[in-house]
Amino acid sequence: MTPEQQRITIAEACGWEPCEPRIFSWQKLSHAFKKDGAYYGGLNSIPDYSNDLNAMHEAEKMLTDLDLYRRFLYLVVLEDPSNTSNEPAWATATQRAEAFLRTIGKWKGEGDE
């Protein structure tokens, strides 16, 4: 999954709803979202989950199966060749985003259908 696909998929799991972008005289936005009845234009209106630990912390609050999430987080951290520690407590936002998406059954990595 691209970072953009991850961002949108996590946002949808957290209650952001994609909607038709509004057209402004100077541009047409590629993405738009609604949350709690309010309109937000542009991809930058949703949190950058893969790069922001605070955003991932908020997303993690949406999970109901924390044991499954912990298992996926441990596996993601363990399998990361750039990782200097096998400790899930030090997981990056990118690692947490992947574990989150695996937990909700939305991860599409290399070789996944």
C-alpha positions in Angstrom: 0.0 0.0 0.0 1.2 3.5 -0.7 1.4 5.9 2.2 -1.6 7.8 0.6 -3.7 4.5 0.5 -2.7 3.8 4.1 -3.7 7.3 5.2 -7.1 7.2 3.6 -7.9 3.6 4.8 -7.0 4.4 8.4 -8.9 7.7 8.2 -12.0 5.8 7.0 -11.6 3.4 9.9 -11.5 6.4 12.2 -14.8 7.9 10.9 -13.6 10.1 8.1 -16.0 9.7 5.1 -14.8 10.3 1.5 -17.0 12.7 -0.3 -17.1 14.5 -3.6 -14.5 17.3 -3.7 -15.8 20.8 -4.1 -14.6 22.7 -7.1 -13.1 26.1 -6.5 -12.3 28.7 -9.1 -8.5 28.1 -8.7 -8.4 24.3 -8.3 -10.3 21.1 -8.0 -9.2 19.0 -5.0 -8.3 15.4 -5.6 -9.8 14.3 -2.2 -12.4 15.5 0.2 -13.7 14.0 3.5 -16.5 14.6 6.0 -16.3 14.0 9.7 -19.0 14.7 12.2 -21.0 16.5 9.5 -18.2 18.9 8.6 -16.5 19.1 5.1 -12.7 18.9 4.8 -11.1 19.4 1.5 -7.8 17.9 0.4 -5.7 15.0 1.5 -4.0 17.2 4.0 -7.2 17.6 6.0 -6.9 14.0 7.4 -4.1 13.0 9.8 -0.8 11.8 8.4 -1.0 8.5 10.3 2.2 6.9 8.8 4.3 9.9 10.0 2.6 11.1 13.1 2.7 9.1 16.4 0.0 11.3 17.9 -2.3 10.5 15.0 -1.6 6.8 15.4 -2.3 7.0 19.1 -5.7 8.4 18.3 -6.3 5.7 15.6 -5.3 2.9 18.1 -8.1 4.0 20.4 -10.5 2.8 17.7 -9.3 -0.8 17.9 -11.4 -3.4 19.7 -8.9 -6.3 19.5 -5.8 -5.0 21.2 -4.3 -8.4 21.6 -4.4 -9.0 17.9 -2.9 -5.5 17.3 -0.1 -6.2 19.7 0.7 -9.4 17.9 0.8 -7.7 14.5 2.8 -4.8 15.9 5.4 -7.2 17.3 5.6 -9.0 13.9 5.9 -5.8 12.0 8.7 -4.5 14.3 10.5 -7.9 14.2 10.4 -8.1 10.4 11.7 -4.6 9.8 15.3 -4.9 8.6 16.0 -1.2 9.5 14.9 -1.8 13.0 17.5 -1.4 15.8 15.3 -2.8 18.5 12.7 -5.6 18.6 10.7 -3.7 21.1 7.2 -2.8 20.0 7.1 0.1 22.5 9.6 1.9 20.2 7.6 1.2 17.0 7.5 4.0 14.5 4.3 5.6 13.2 4.8 3.7 9.9 5.1 0.4 11.7 2.0 1.1 13.8 0.0 2.1 10.7 0.9 -1.3 9.1 -0.1 -3.2 12.3 -3.3 -1.2 12.5 -4.3 -2.0 8.9 -3.4 -5.7 9.4 -5.6 -5.8 12.6 -8.6 -4.5 10.7 -7.9 -6.7 7.7 -7.2 -3.9 5.3 -3.4 -4.3 4.7 -2.4 -4.9 1.2 1.4 -5.5 0.9 3.5 -7.0 -1.7 2.0 -10.3 -2.9 -1.3 -9.6 -1.2 -4.5 -9.7 -3.3 
